[in-house]
Amino acid sequence: MAMPEWLRRRRSKHENGEEAGTWTKCPKCQEVIYRKDLVENLSVCPRCHYHFRMHAFDRISLIVDNDFAEVGGDILPGDPLEWIDKKSYPQKLAADREKSQLTEGVICGFGTLAGFPIALGVMDFNFRGGTMGTVVGERITILLESARERRLPCIIFTASGGARMEEGMLALMQMAKITSAVTRFMEDGNLFVTVLTDPTTGGVSASFAFQSDVVVAEAKAMIGFAGRRVIEQTIRQKLPENFQTAEFLLEKGHVDMVVERAEMKPALARILDYSLGGHEVAS
Amino acid sequence: MNVIVEREKGLLELEKRIAELRTLNANQPVDLSAEIAALQGKYAQIQREVFGAMSPWQRVNMARHPSRPVAGDYLAALDRFDELHGDRHYRDDPAVIGGFAKLDGRRIMAVGQQRGRDTKENLRRNFGMVTPEGYRKVKRLVLLAVRLGLPVVTFVDTKGADPGIGSEERAQSEAIASCLYAFCSARVPIVATIVGEGGSGGALALAIADRVIMLEHSVYSVASPEGCAAILWGDAGKAEEAASRLKLTSEDLHAFGIIDEIVPEPLGGAHRDAAGLIAATLQRVAVALDGLRALTSSRLLEERYRKYRRIGAWQGRNRETLSAVR
C-alpha cells in the first residue's frame, strides 16, 4: 500500500509550500518561530515545549510507516435539525471544509505502525472543534467494526470539544453508538489504545477516550469533562494553571502515561508489541 | 424564574376564587352557581391557552418545575425498594438513589437521579447533578443486577453531570464512560424513563436502554439551552431560541427514533396528578419489561447494538442516504 496522494500533498504544503516561509508565534511563551523550523520540530515549540494542535494529515504521516487506506471517507454530514444560529450549519460545514481541507472531524483507516498492522482514527480540532456528530460516530464505529473483523489493535487520537450541538441529540447518541462498538471490540480480546491530545473534553472524553485498555496523553494536552470556562463560572474563581493538563491527570491516576510528540510512535510500538501476547490459552 | 410557575399564578388565583365562591354558595341563600360556572369556563380557557400547545422553552421550564414528581417519587411508588448506598471507594452520592426493588412482583434493580424538592434538599443533592461517585454507584448496581439476572429500571432527571473541581479530580469522564460501557454490555433488560430534564452525557449515562420511555413534557438535550446559547450565539440570553432549535421535546425525539414511547401528562403538567401519572408510568415500565423478558441475553444485546448502531443522519457517496428519521 502506498501513501495516498492527498496525504503526500498535504504534507508537502507545510514543508515546501506557501506556509513554509512564514513566521508563527507560540501561544504559550510568545516565542516567534520560523514555520519551517516548527514543522521540523513536529509542531512543538522549541523553547517551552508547547505542543501545537496538529492537523490530522500530519498526525497520520507521523504515526504510520508509509501506508494508510482510509475507511468511511465517503460518509458526509447532513443537516438533520436544519440548524441555524448566527450562521446555518451547512455554511459552517462549508467554511470548515475550506479551512481544514477535511470532510469531517475524524479520519479513519488502516495502516502499519513500526510494522504492526493497526486500525487508526485521528480526530482533528480544525473541523468544528473536533466535535462529535453523526459522521464522526459512524466513521469510528466502522473503524472499530472492521478492526474487530480483522482482529487488529485499534488506536484513536482524540481532539474534541464534545458532542456537536448542531446535530442535537443525534450527536449525543454517538456516545452510545461508539461505546457499543467498543464493548464488542474489546470483549473479543482486541487491544484498544486511545491517545488524548489537546483538547479532549465533553462527550468524547466521557466515552471512548476513557474506555480503552491503555490511555496515553500527549504532553501538555488539556483533558477534562467540563471545559475550563464552565468550571470557573460555576465556582467563580480561577483554576490553577496545571488543572486538567495531561501531567495533572497522570498525577491523579487517570491516564497510563504522558508522552512527548517526538516519542509517540516508538511508545505506541512498544505497547502494540504486548498485544501479540505470549501465553497460549488452552480452549 | 420559571415561566410555567409564573403563568400558573393567575390560575391558582382563579382556583382560590372558585373555591371561595363554592363555600359561600353552600352557606347562604343567594345562588352563585352562574358565577362559579363562568369562572370555571374562564379557568378552563386559560388552562388550554397556557398548556394546550407549549413551546420547547415552556417544556424546558415544565421539566424543571419545582413541583414535578422526582425520581424518588417513582421509587417510593414501587411495591418495595431496598436502597443500596455508596461507590465502595469514596462516598455515597445523594444525587443518585438506587437499589433492589419490586414492581408489581417483578424483581428489579431501580436507579434514579434525584434532584431536591426544595432549596435545602437541592443543596444536599447537588440539584441532581451527579458526581463520579454517583456514576460509580450506578455502574456497581448494574453489574450486580447482571450477576443476579435482575432487569434494570432507571429514572433520568438531571441538568447534567457535576462540573466541579472535585469531579474533575476524581475523573468524571472515566466515571461516565464506564457507566456507558456497563449499560451497553449488560446482559439483562434495561428500561429507562426520562421523567424530568435529560441533560447531556450526564443523563445518557443512565439512559442507554432497550426501551426508552419519556414523559410528554420532559426534555432530553445534547446541551442545556443556556449552555448551547452561550457557546453558539455567545449569549446565554438566547436560551429560548436555542431550545426551539435543539429538538429536545418528546415528539421530536420520538420522530428521530431516540426514544420509544411517550407517556401523556395531564393538562397543566405531571404535578397536577402526580399519583396517577406515576402509576401510569410504572405500568408502561412493567409492560416494557414483560416484552423484553422473552429475549435471550444474546438476542437482547444484538438488538440493543442495532438500535444504537443505526442512529445518525449522514450521506454516503457510495451508499444510499441513511437516516434514523422514522
Boltz contact constraints between the chains, C-beta under 6 A:
constraints:
  - contact:
      token1: [A, 74]
      token2: [B, 316]
      max_distance: 6.0
  - contact:
      token1: [A, 74]
      token2: [B, 317]
      max_distance: 6.0
  - contact:
      token1: [A, 74]
      token2: [B, 318]
      max_distance: 6.0
  - contact:
      token1: [A, 75]
      token2: [B, 314]
      max_distance: 6.0
  - contact:
      token1: [A, 75]
      token2: [B, 316]
      max_distance: 6.0
  - contact:
      token1: [A, 76]
      token2: [B, 315]
      max_distance: 6.0
  - contact:
      token1: [A, 78]
      token2: [B, 313]
      max_distance: 6.0
  - contact:
      token1: [A, 78]
      token2: [B, 314]
      max_distance: 6.0
  - contact:
      token1: [A, 78]
      token2: [B, 315]
      max_distance: 6.0
  - contact:
      token1: [A, 80]
      token2: [B, 313]
      max_distance: 6.0
  - contact:
      token1: [A, 81]
      token2: [B, 247]
      max_distance: 6.0
  - contact:
      token1: [A, 85]
      token2: [B, 232]
      max_distance: 6.0
  - contact:
      token1: [A, 85]
      token2: [B, 233]
      max_distance: 6.0
  - contact:
      token1: [A, 134]
      token2: [B, 312]
      max_distance: 6.0
  - contact:
      token1: [A, 134]
      token2: [B, 313]
      max_distance: 6.0
  - contact:
      token1: [A, 134]
      token2: [B, 314]
      max_distance: 6.0
  - contact:
      token1: [A, 135]
      token2: [B, 314]
      max_distance: 6.0
  - contact:
      token1: [A, 138]
      token2: [B, 312]
      max_distance: 6.0
  - contact:
      token1: [A, 138]
      token2: [B, 314]
      max_distance: 6.0
  - contact:
      token1: [A, 163]
      token2: [B, 222]
      max_distance: 6.0
  - contact:
      token1: [A, 165]
      token2: [B, 222]
      max_distance: 6.0
  - contact:
      token1: [A, 165]
      token2: [B, 223]
      max_distance: 6.0
  - contact:
      token1: [A, 165]
      token2: [B, 228]
      max_distance: 6.0
  - contact:
      token1: [A, 168]
      token2: [B, 222]
      max_distance: 6.0
  - contact:
      token1: [A, 168]
      token2: [B, 246]
      max_distance: 6.0
  - contact:
      token1: [A, 168]
      token2: [B, 247]
      max_distance: 6.0
  - contact:
      token1: [A, 169]
      token2: [B, 222]
      max_distance: 6.0
  - contact:
      token1: [A, 169]
      token2: [B, 258]
      max_distance: 6.0
  - contact:
      token1: [A, 170]
      token2: [B, 313]
      max_distance: 6.0
  - contact:
      token1: [A, 171]
      token2: [B, 222]
      max_distance: 6.0
  - contact:
      token1: [A, 172]
      token2: [B, 204]
      max_distance: 6.0
  - contact:
      token1: [A, 172]
      token2: [B, 222]
      max_distance: 6.0
  - contact:
      token1: [A, 173]
      token2: [B, 311]
      max_distance: 6.0
  - contact:
      token1: [A, 175]
      token2: [B, 204]
      max_distance: 6.0
  - contact:
      token1: [A, 176]
      token2: [B, 208]
      max_distance: 6.0
  - contact:
      token1: [A, 176]
      token2: [B, 308]
      max_distance: 6.0
  - contact:
      token1: [A, 177]
      token2: [B, 308]
      max_distance: 6.0
  - contact:
      token1: [A, 177]
      token2: [B, 311]
      max_distance: 6.0
  - contact:
      token1: [A, 179]
      token2: [B, 180]
      max_distance: 6.0
  - contact:
      token1: [A, 179]
      token2: [B, 181]
      max_distance: 6.0
  - contact:
      token1: [A, 179]
      token2: [B, 184]
      max_distance: 6.0
  - contact:
      token1: [A, 180]
      token2: [B, 184]
      max_distance: 6.0
  - contact:
      token1: [A, 180]
      token2: [B, 305]
      max_distance: 6.0
  - contact:
      token1: [A, 180]
      token2: [B, 308]
      max_distance: 6.0
  - contact:
      token1: [A, 183]
      token2: [B, 181]
      max_distance: 6.0
  - contact:
      token1: [A, 183]
      token2: [B, 184]
      max_distance: 6.0
  - contact:
      token1: [A, 183]
      token2: [B, 185]
      max_distance: 6.0
  - contact:
      token1: [A, 203]
      token2: [B, 201]
      max_distance: 6.0
  - contact:
      token1: [A, 205]
      token2: [B, 173]
      max_distance: 6.0
  - contact:
      token1: [A, 206]
      token2: [B, 173]
      max_distance: 6.0
  - contact:
      token1: [A, 206]
      token2: [B, 176]
      max_distance: 6.0
  - contact:
      token1: [A, 206]
      token2: [B, 177]
      max_distance: 6.0
  - contact:
      token1: [A, 206]
      token2: [B, 201]
      max_distance: 6.0
  - contact:
      token1: [A, 207]
      token2: [B, 177]
      max_distance: 6.0
  - contact:
      token1: [A, 207]
      token2: [B, 180]
      max_distance: 6.0
  - contact:
      token1: [A, 210]
      token2: [B, 173]
      max_distance: 6.0
  - contact:
      token1: [A, 210]
      token2: [B, 174]
      max_distance: 6.0
  - contact:
      token1: [A, 210]
      token2: [B, 177]
      max_distance: 6.0
  - contact:
      token1: [A, 211]
      token2: [B, 177]
      max_distance: 6.0
  - contact:
      token1: [A, 211]
      token2: [B, 181]
      max_distance: 6.0
  - contact:
      token1: [A, 224]
      token2: [B, 168]
      max_distance: 6.0
  - contact:
      token1: [A, 225]
      token2: [B, 172]
      max_distance: 6.0
  - contact:
      token1: [A, 225]
      token2: [B, 173]
      max_distance: 6.0
  - contact:
      token1: [A, 226]
      token2: [B, 163]
      max_distance: 6.0
  - contact:
      token1: [A, 230]
      token2: [B, 163]
      max_distance: 6.0
  - contact:
      token1: [A, 231]
      token2: [B, 163]
      max_distance: 6.0
  - contact:
      token1: [A, 234]
      token2: [B, 163]
      max_distance: 6.0
  - contact:
      token1: [A, 252]
      token2: [B, 169]
      max_distance: 6.0
  - contact:
      token1: [A, 254]
      token2: [B, 171]
      max_distance: 6.0
